[in-house]
Amino acid sequence: MTGAQFRKLALGMAGAVEKSHMGHPDFRVNERIFATLKEDNKHGMVKLTPEQQRVFVKGDPAAFGPESGAWGRAGCTRVTLNAVDEEVLGEAMTLAWQNQVKPRRHEGKKMTFVDVKKLALALPGVEEGTMYGTPALKVRGELLACRAINKSAEPNTLAVRVGFDARAELLEADPRLYYVTDHYVDYPAVLVRLSAIHRDALNGLLKMAWQFAGAQSAKRARPARARKRR
């Protein structure tokens, strides 16, 4: 399997178009990414569900593996092109395409800040707090997520702290779920439409934010330790 064959397979899906972000090609249907081709032209990614990912990784661990971090836990699956069987990749590609074509189903109700709190408080070290007088969730004093109360944000919007690169990927991957306004553009955060996001995606996003906040907390702690040693 070559990069050209991966591209041909992706563009063979009904309604698929090729675009790019973060320096490499991606393949979309209904403006939602279902596959990407890495810069090295030796690896790709298919956007599966976590359950689908487990099946493919178990079936051929040399060809399939989770992407790193929260993306991998959410189902983004790395494909090693020189190891994958074309027919098996065709099955994975079709599932990834179907995942983005079919309407998203919510688990009984739309997500609310109550759901956000339940998911976030299950992560180590997360506590409730406030940010500019509105309910917020923090880890070791670092903001994790809060209600987006600026007038530029849509109703029922959550502000989630992520790095700028991660935000760019989220905005590219699904602009119906994620957005940013001029007020928030200079902050490392993404705005999330709670009425549109699936519980699994929200959980993965909060884990991503937890990792980012933890890294920021560690950076702040290092200079303090250095001053004490002096």
Contacts in CASP RR format, 6 or more apart in sequence:
PFRMAT RR
TARGET T0000
AUTHOR 0000-0000-0000
METHOD contacts of the structure
MODEL  1
MTGAQFRKLALGMAGAVEKSHMGHPDFRVNERIFATLKEDNKHGMVKLTP
EQQRVFVKGDPAAFGPESGAWGRAGCTRVTLNAVDEEVLGEAMTLAWQNQ
VKPRRHEGKKMTFVDVKKLALALPGVEEGTMYGTPALKVRGELLACRAIN
KSAEPNTLAVRVGFDARAELLEADPRLYYVTDHYVDYPAVLVRLSAIHRD
ALNGLLKMAWQFAGAQSAKRARPARARKRR
1 81 0 8 1.000
1 82 0 8 1.000
1 84 0 8 1.000
1 85 0 8 1.000
1 86 0 8 1.000
1 89 0 8 1.000
2 41 0 8 1.000
2 81 0 8 1.000
3 37 0 8 1.000
3 41 0 8 1.000
3 42 0 8 1.000
3 81 0 8 1.000
5 81 0 8 1.000
5 86 0 8 1.000
6 35 0 8 1.000
6 37 0 8 1.000
6 44 0 8 1.000
6 79 0 8 1.000
6 81 0 8 1.000
6 89 0 8 1.000
7 18 0 8 1.000
7 25 0 8 1.000
7 27 0 8 1.000
7 37 0 8 1.000
9 86 0 8 1.000
9 89 0 8 1.000
9 90 0 8 1.000
9 93 0 8 1.000
10 16 0 8 1.000
10 18 0 8 1.000
10 27 0 8 1.000
10 34 0 8 1.000
10 35 0 8 1.000
10 37 0 8 1.000
10 93 0 8 1.000
11 17 0 8 1.000
11 18 0 8 1.000
11 27 0 8 1.000
13 27 0 8 1.000
13 29 0 8 1.000
13 34 0 8 1.000
13 93 0 8 1.000
13 94 0 8 1.000
13 97 0 8 1.000
14 29 0 8 1.000
14 97 0 8 1.000
15 29 0 8 1.000
16 27 0 8 1.000
16 28 0 8 1.000
16 29 0 8 1.000
16 34 0 8 1.000
16 97 0 8 1.000
17 27 0 8 1.000
17 28 0 8 1.000
17 29 0 8 1.000
18 25 0 8 1.000
18 26 0 8 1.000
18 27 0 8 1.000
18 28 0 8 1.000
19 25 0 8 1.000
19 26 0 8 1.000
19 27 0 8 1.000
19 28 0 8 1.000
19 172 0 8 1.000
20 26 0 8 1.000
21 168 0 8 1.000
21 169 0 8 1.000
21 172 0 8 1.000
22 165 0 8 1.000
22 168 0 8 1.000
22 169 0 8 1.000
22 172 0 8 1.000
23 39 0 8 1.000
24 36 0 8 1.000
24 37 0 8 1.000
24 38 0 8 1.000
24 39 0 8 1.000
25 36 0 8 1.000
25 37 0 8 1.000
26 33 0 8 1.000
26 35 0 8 1.000
26 36 0 8 1.000
26 37 0 8 1.000
26 172 0 8 1.000
27 33 0 8 1.000
27 34 0 8 1.000
27 35 0 8 1.000
27 36 0 8 1.000
27 37 0 8 1.000
28 34 0 8 1.000
28 100 0 8 1.000
29 97 0 8 1.000
29 100 0 8 1.000
29 101 0 8 1.000
30 100 0 8 1.000
30 101 0 8 1.000
31 174 0 8 1.000
31 175 0 8 1.000
31 176 0 8 1.000
32 100 0 8 1.000
32 173 0 8 1.000
32 174 0 8 1.000
32 176 0 8 1.000
33 47 0 8 1.000
33 100 0 8 1.000
33 172 0 8 1.000
33 173 0 8 1.000
33 174 0 8 1.000
34 46 0 8 1.000
34 47 0 8 1.000
34 93 0 8 1.000
34 96 0 8 1.000
34 97 0 8 1.000
34 99 0 8 1.000
34 100 0 8 1.000
35 44 0 8 1.000
35 45 0 8 1.000
35 46 0 8 1.000
35 47 0 8 1.000
35 93 0 8 1.000
35 96 0 8 1.000
35 97 0 8 1.000
36 44 0 8 1.000
36 45 0 8 1.000
37 44 0 8 1.000
38 44 0 8 1.000
38 45 0 8 1.000
41 81 0 8 1.000
42 80 0 8 1.000
42 81 0 8 1.000
42 82 0 8 1.000
43 78 0 8 1.000
43 79 0 8 1.000
43 80 0 8 1.000
43 81 0 8 1.000
44 78 0 8 1.000
44 79 0 8 1.000
44 81 0 8 1.000
45 67 0 8 1.000
45 76 0 8 1.000
45 77 0 8 1.000
45 78 0 8 1.000
45 79 0 8 1.000
46 76 0 8 1.000
46 77 0 8 1.000
46 79 0 8 1.000
46 89 0 8 1.000
46 92 0 8 1.000
46 93 0 8 1.000
46 95 0 8 1.000
46 96 0 8 1.000
47 75 0 8 1.000
47 76 0 8 1.000
47 77 0 8 1.000
47 96 0 8 1.000
47 99 0 8 1.000
47 100 0 8 1.000
48 56 0 8 1.000
48 75 0 8 1.000
48 76 0 8 1.000
48 77 0 8 1.000
48 92 0 8 1.000
48 95 0 8 1.000
48 96 0 8 1.000
48 99 0 8 1.000
49 75 0 8 1.000
49 99 0 8 1.000
49 200 0 8 1.000
50 73 0 8 1.000
50 74 0 8 1.000
50 75 0 8 1.000
50 200 0 8 1.000
52 75 0 8 1.000
52 77 0 8 1.000
52 92 0 8 1.000
52 95 0 8 1.000
52 99 0 8 1.000
53 64 0 8 1.000
53 65 0 8 1.000
53 66 0 8 1.000
53 72 0 8 1.000
53 75 0 8 1.000
53 77 0 8 1.000
56 63 0 8 1.000
56 64 0 8 1.000
56 65 0 8 1.000
56 77 0 8 1.000
56 88 0 8 1.000
56 92 0 8 1.000
57 64 0 8 1.000
57 65 0 8 1.000
57 66 0 8 1.000
57 77 0 8 1.000
60 83 0 8 1.000
60 84 0 8 1.000
60 85 0 8 1.000
60 88 0 8 1.000
62 80 0 8 1.000
62 83 0 8 1.000
63 79 0 8 1.000
63 80 0 8 1.000
63 83 0 8 1.000
63 84 0 8 1.000
63 85 0 8 1.000
63 88 0 8 1.000
63 89 0 8 1.000
64 77 0 8 1.000
64 78 0 8 1.000
64 79 0 8 1.000
64 80 0 8 1.000
64 84 0 8 1.000
64 92 0 8 1.000
65 77 0 8 1.000
65 78 0 8 1.000
65 79 0 8 1.000
66 72 0 8 1.000
66 73 0 8 1.000
66 75 0 8 1.000
66 76 0 8 1.000
66 77 0 8 1.000
66 78 0 8 1.000
67 75 0 8 1.000
67 76 0 8 1.000
67 77 0 8 1.000
67 78 0 8 1.000
69 207 0 8 1.000
69 208 0 8 1.000
69 211 0 8 1.000
70 204 0 8 1.000
70 205 0 8 1.000
70 207 0 8 1.000
70 208 0 8 1.000
70 211 0 8 1.000
71 208 0 8 1.000
73 204 0 8 1.000
73 207 0 8 1.000
74 200 0 8 1.000
74 201 0 8 1.000
74 204 0 8 1.000
77 92 0 8 1.000
79 89 0 8 1.000
79 92 0 8 1.000
104 196 0 8 1.000
104 198 0 8 1.000
105 198 0 8 1.000
106 198 0 8 1.000
106 199 0 8 1.000
107 198 0 8 1.000
107 199 0 8 1.000
110 156 0 8 1.000
110 194 0 8 1.000
110 195 0 8 1.000
111 194 0 8 1.000
111 195 0 8 1.000
111 197 0 8 1.000
111 199 0 8 1.000
111 202 0 8 1.000
112 156 0 8 1.000
112 194 0 8 1.000
113 135 0 8 1.000
113 147 0 8 1.000
113 158 0 8 1.000
113 194 0 8 1.000
115 194 0 8 1.000
115 199 0 8 1.000
115 202 0 8 1.000
116 137 0 8 1.000
116 145 0 8 1.000
116 158 0 8 1.000
116 194 0 8 1.000
116 202 0 8 1.000
116 206 0 8 1.000
117 128 0 8 1.000
117 135 0 8 1.000
117 137 0 8 1.000
119 199 0 8 1.000
119 202 0 8 1.000
119 203 0 8 1.000
119 206 0 8 1.000
120 126 0 8 1.000
120 137 0 8 1.000
120 144 0 8 1.000
120 145 0 8 1.000
120 206 0 8 1.000
120 210 0 8 1.000
121 127 0 8 1.000
121 128 0 8 1.000
121 137 0 8 1.000
123 139 0 8 1.000
123 206 0 8 1.000
123 207 0 8 1.000
123 210 0 8 1.000
124 139 0 8 1.000
124 210 0 8 1.000
125 139 0 8 1.000
125 140 0 8 1.000
126 137 0 8 1.000
126 138 0 8 1.000
126 139 0 8 1.000
126 144 0 8 1.000
126 210 0 8 1.000
127 137 0 8 1.000
127 138 0 8 1.000
127 139 0 8 1.000
127 141 0 8 1.000
128 135 0 8 1.000
128 136 0 8 1.000
128 137 0 8 1.000
128 138 0 8 1.000
129 135 0 8 1.000
129 136 0 8 1.000
129 137 0 8 1.000
129 138 0 8 1.000
130 136 0 8 1.000
131 143 0 8 1.000
131 146 0 8 1.000
132 149 0 8 1.000
134 146 0 8 1.000
134 147 0 8 1.000
134 149 0 8 1.000
135 146 0 8 1.000
135 147 0 8 1.000
136 143 0 8 1.000
136 144 0 8 1.000
136 145 0 8 1.000
136 146 0 8 1.000
136 147 0 8 1.000
137 143 0 8 1.000
137 144 0 8 1.000
137 145 0 8 1.000
137 146 0 8 1.000
138 144 0 8 1.000
138 213 0 8 1.000
139 210 0 8 1.000
139 213 0 8 1.000
139 214 0 8 1.000
139 217 0 8 1.000
140 213 0 8 1.000
140 214 0 8 1.000
140 217 0 8 1.000
141 217 0 8 1.000
142 161 0 8 1.000
142 213 0 8 1.000
142 214 0 8 1.000
142 216 0 8 1.000
142 217 0 8 1.000
143 161 0 8 1.000
143 213 0 8 1.000
144 160 0 8 1.000
144 161 0 8 1.000
144 206 0 8 1.000
144 209 0 8 1.000
144 210 0 8 1.000
144 213 0 8 1.000
145 158 0 8 1.000
145 159 0 8 1.000
145 160 0 8 1.000
145 161 0 8 1.000
145 206 0 8 1.000
145 209 0 8 1.000
146 158 0 8 1.000
146 159 0 8 1.000
147 157 0 8 1.000
147 158 0 8 1.000
147 159 0 8 1.000
148 157 0 8 1.000
148 158 0 8 1.000
148 159 0 8 1.000
148 184 0 8 1.000
148 191 0 8 1.000
150 181 0 8 1.000
150 183 0 8 1.000
150 184 0 8 1.000
152 181 0 8 1.000
152 182 0 8 1.000
152 183 0 8 1.000
152 184 0 8 1.000
153 159 0 8 1.000
153 181 0 8 1.000
153 183 0 8 1.000
153 184 0 8 1.000
153 191 0 8 1.000
154 179 0 8 1.000
154 191 0 8 1.000
154 193 0 8 1.000
156 193 0 8 1.000
156 194 0 8 1.000
156 195 0 8 1.000
157 191 0 8 1.000
157 192 0 8 1.000
157 193 0 8 1.000
157 194 0 8 1.000
158 191 0 8 1.000
158 192 0 8 1.000
158 194 0 8 1.000
159 184 0 8 1.000
159 189 0 8 1.000
159 190 0 8 1.000
159 191 0 8 1.000
159 192 0 8 1.000
160 189 0 8 1.000
160 190 0 8 1.000
160 191 0 8 1.000
160 192 0 8 1.000
160 205 0 8 1.000
160 206 0 8 1.000
160 209 0 8 1.000
161 188 0 8 1.000
161 189 0 8 1.000
161 209 0 8 1.000
161 212 0 8 1.000
161 213 0 8 1.000
162 170 0 8 1.000
162 188 0 8 1.000
162 189 0 8 1.000
162 190 0 8 1.000
162 205 0 8 1.000
162 208 0 8 1.000
162 209 0 8 1.000
162 212 0 8 1.000
163 188 0 8 1.000
163 212 0 8 1.000
164 188 0 8 1.000
166 190 0 8 1.000
166 208 0 8 1.000
166 212 0 8 1.000
167 178 0 8 1.000
167 180 0 8 1.000
167 188 0 8 1.000
167 189 0 8 1.000
167 190 0 8 1.000
170 177 0 8 1.000
170 178 0 8 1.000
170 190 0 8 1.000
170 205 0 8 1.000
171 178 0 8 1.000
171 179 0 8 1.000
171 180 0 8 1.000
171 190 0 8 1.000
176 193 0 8 1.000
176 196 0 8 1.000
177 192 0 8 1.000
177 193 0 8 1.000
177 196 0 8 1.000
177 197 0 8 1.000
177 201 0 8 1.000
178 190 0 8 1.000
178 191 0 8 1.000
178 192 0 8 1.000
178 193 0 8 1.000
179 190 0 8 1.000
179 191 0 8 1.000
179 193 0 8 1.000
180 189 0 8 1.000
180 190 0 8 1.000
180 191 0 8 1.000
181 191 0 8 1.000
184 191 0 8 1.000
188 212 0 8 1.000
190 205 0 8 1.000
192 202 0 8 1.000
192 205 0 8 1.000
194 202 0 8 1.000
197 205 0 8 1.000
END
